[in-house]
Amino acid sequence: MKRYLIYILLGWWAFTSCFDDKGNYDYWEINEVTISGGMDTIYQVIAYADTLRLNPQITSSLEKHDSDYEYEWKLIPNGIDISEVAEGVDFIIGRDKNLEWPVTLGAGIYNGFYLVKDKSTGITQRGRFSVQVRTLTSEGWLILCEEQNKARLDLIFNENETDDIVAHNLWVNQEFETGKPLRLIPCWFRDKHSRVLFVSEKGTYELDETDLHVGEDTDFRWRFGVIPEAIHIQAAKFSQRSIEHDRWTVVTGQGDVYSEAVNSGIGFFGYPVNVLDGERFVAAPFVGVMYLWKFIAGAANPTSTMLYDATHRQFLAIKNGDIYPTVMKFSGEKLFEAQTGKDFVAGESTYQTGANGTNYVILKDPNTGKYYFYGILMDYDEKNEQQYYGEVKGAGLSGATQFVFHNIYPYLFYLSNNQIYQFDMRYPEEEAKPVLSFPGEEVKVIKFLPLISNYAYGAANSWMRQRGYRLVVGTSLQGVDESECGIMRTYDVPNLMGPLTKVKEHKGLGKIVDIIYKEPIRK
């Protein structure tokens, strides 16, 4: 009986399926929208100087007109938490098909969205792009000058690879007196902040991040738990990798060391830590760090911070988690002892794209007067490797006043008697060769600047990265008023000790004291 019931049901299904579906259904074709032209692109603009113009092409599978859509352009700061945005903030900068927007945002990186809504269906298609906003004071070459025994600040802003904007005497209306200018110290911190310290005869000041002013409100002494009358910083750097937050280490004019773990560049200095085995030592004006930030699987300890003990003439390290320094230990091939017996002359941390970078130091033998170079690679788990060591050979060393180091190649440049020399640390048996001289001018500054932000985050254009590989030379034209005697030049430095090539030259600057590059704040 059950078998017959199954046959009846199957027969009924077959019978009814023979009829056409008489249901009342409507069918229509979906309009497919495609956005092209100007999307997936990074745009670089200058606030209050540029207008962002975008003219995208919209194609559709049906015949549609521009009036059939609604448009929205949005710019949202990179890394923003949408849930914390105040009510009513929509980030809209335009509602037309094409965008023509005078840039009025602060310096930073923004995510752009182009929303195209089909009025008939309510379906929205989205295009994406990025905008990097710069301001005339958000980044650029800062040229510290002296005019009538007072500090003056000039600025060169690289608008693009070839065009520059030059601003003279940014402090002309500043009433705060700092006294004679001494130096600028860049402190790059990997989490958004890029600080610049200005040292004068009256003290040390942080340049304001927005307008670069200095004053009582930016006095660096406010960062100390026990506030001194004045503080003169000789060296300062952030260690870019540390378990207890990044470490900010400074060396004062008295040779005292302050080193504190800080969060996003915010913190206070407690007490001097230049103590070894219970006794105070005088630190040389140098702080060595590893600039590169990267994750190493299995690494127990990040890198340390390097110092040089001028009292006992030896390399020291503040290990991660420690308060006081200890004698630096090395791994791998041994080229020299930590205790060198030599006097500190110069030192700097370098940065190589895709590599850790090397800390170079120049020491002088107090008995023979000879100069020696040291190259130390600081890596994770206190694996400090000795990469370079040898005697610097070349003319004019006895009168050398400045030593600087290239960020890619192991090249040493030094200044002596207004002549610049180049020395290859890979081939120390070959003497340094003279590469640049400036008759009628006095060389004030020679520099290489790492530009960590451009490397670590990837500059949008290769020309921006190349600036960190160029030799910067600041001179004063003799017989010209100090208000316009300064000249800044940059030079490409090729491999294999090839001849230097001048890239840019800027005249009419003030009497140059120091030059650095202020890196943009990451937002």
Buried (B, 14 or more C-beta within 10 A) or exposed (E): EEEEEEEEEEEEEEEEEEEEEEEEEEEEEEBEBEBEEBBEEEBBBBBEBBEBEBEBEBEBEEEBEEEBBBBBBBBBBEEBEEEEEEEEEEBEBBEEBEBEBEBEBBBBBBBBBBBBBBEEEEEEBBBEBBBBBBBBBBBBBBBBBBBEEBBBBBBBBBBEEEEBEBBBBBBEEBEBEBEEBBBBBBBBBBBEBBBBBBBBEBBBBBBBBEEBBBEEEBBBBEBBEEEEEEBBBBBBBBBBBBEEBBBBBBBBBEBBBBBBBBEEBEBEBEEBBBBBEEEEBBBBBBBBBBBBEEEEEEBEBBBBBBBBBBBBBBBBBBBBEEEBBBBBEBEEEEBBEBEBEBBBBBBBBBBBBEEBBBBBBBBBBEEEEBBBBBBBBBBBBBBBBBBBBBEBBBBBBEEBEBBBBBBBBBBBBBBBEBBBBBBBBEEBEEBBEEBBEBEEBBBBBBBBBBBBBBBBEEBBEEEBBBBBBBBBBBBBBEEBEBBBBBBBBBBBBEEEBEEBEEBBEBBBBBBBBBBBBBBBBBB
